[in-house]
Amino acid sequence: MSVFGTRPEAIKMAPVVKAIEDNHDLLEQVVVVTGQHRQMLDQVLKIFEVVPDYDLEIMQANQTIASVVARCLQGLEPLILDEKPDLMLVQGDTSTAFAAGLAAFYYKIPLGHVEAGLRTFDKWRPFPEEMNRQLLTDLTDLHFPPTASARQNLLAENVMPEKIALTGNTVIDALFKVSQRPYDLAATGIKIDPKKKLLTVTAHRRELFGQPIKDVCAAIKRLAEQFSSEIYFVIPVHKNPQVREVIQTTLGNSANIQLIEPLDYEPFIHLMKASYLILTDSGGVQEEAPSLGKPVLVMREKTERPEAIEAGTVKLVGISEENIYQETVRLLTDEQAYRQMTQAVNPYGDGQAAERTVGFILHYFGLSDRKPEEFGAKIMSSR
């Protein structure tokens, strides 16, 4: 039983779902979506041609974390009793993933955790994701860390080595599939000005709510005014009102800032490909952009994805107006600093993570004598 509910989960689980389908002679799969995200989730399901067997449709206006977890548990219980899965498979660090892991524990079902072992070691950053993934580790029987550092985190927390399989990140599997398709970005309504550098901005995490998102917007406004003849911003505006209202109020009337609705996964990948620079608080973007050779400034104080920072394609810039402004100016004015960050290194995967994940599941159940070779965690050029 594969369970997921948000757009990022769907992107990273879709390759696994498809790899399980490829082994339908050995594995029977039930796909459950919770609908923690609704429209954004449906977009990804369509792109990857994933048809859920069950949809819990839990999303409500102004939903709280507690209500999401409670409705997930209540919705999953009858499905577990009816389907009697041999393994529950979840991804990442969402409230859906945590609730599904808890449901599996209540019914003594083995749990597999895709993208296990990520840590900031600060339970408030990101909130609630850091505690979701830490708690999931204690519930999990099969851990699928994407990187060597994630595996090391698990080992340091006394997870038995035989329960850990280093796979690489399935987000790279999805990225390779979608980024290679031809796509007309202008058809989405995004303005393309070949005379200016495109900067893409995304912001949605709870740690930005309140003053931090105001500071982010103030930095962007300063940049847009100072470099008005050189750059333009495209900002897909998250639907959460605590983010949306501030962005629209602060940046809605700037001539070289285009505010757009959240993009489907496929056009967003191609927007990143067209970008000169990306400012984000997204975990997925930190993983995807290195494969596209795009520098990323991460507007967070801590990240659970240190590999790209160590590789030099991602930089953590915090959430203060001045620091975001100064670090962006540096990349706009210092060609050498920019070139150093455009090294298209990819420490996160080689496009075979889903295949490895399913291979380890087959070996776990004794359906295959061959244990897959683990991801080498090499830093690889995608160019």
Helices and strands as residue ranges (DSSP letters): E 2-4, H 7-21, E 31-33, H 39-48, E 54-55, H 65-83, E 88-91, H 95-106, E 111-114, H 129-139, E 142-144, H 148-156, G 161-163, H 170-179, G 185-188, E 197-202, G 206-208, H 211-226, E 231-236, H 241-251, E 257-260, H 265-274, E 277-280, H 283-292, E 296-298, H 307-311, E 314-316, H 321-333, H 335-341, E 345-346, H 353-364, E 380-381
